[in-house]
Amino acid sequence: MKKPISRILISRTLELAKELRARINSTEAFQVLEFPALLNSSICRATHSTAAVN
């Protein structure tokens, strides 16, 4: 069974993003922030407390 083209494109895009992050981080001049680092700390706490309840 063949994968739908959208799945292939998303998969390839995620692979490229991962590679780009690794290359940027390897320069030691720049660092790609991960998603939690971009969130306001109060949002992170609220998200973690909600996840613990569910």
Stockholm file with secondary structure:
# STOCKHOLM 1.0

chainA/1-54         MKKPISRILISRTLELAKELRARINSTEAFQVLEFPALLNSSICRATHSTAAVN
#=GR chainA/1-54 SS CCCCHHHHHHHHHHHHHHHHHHHHHHTSSCCCCCHHHHSCHHHHHHHHHHHHHC
#=GC SS_cons        CCCCHHHHHHHHHHHHHHHHHHHHHHTSSCCCCCHHHHSCHHHHHHHHHHHHHC
//
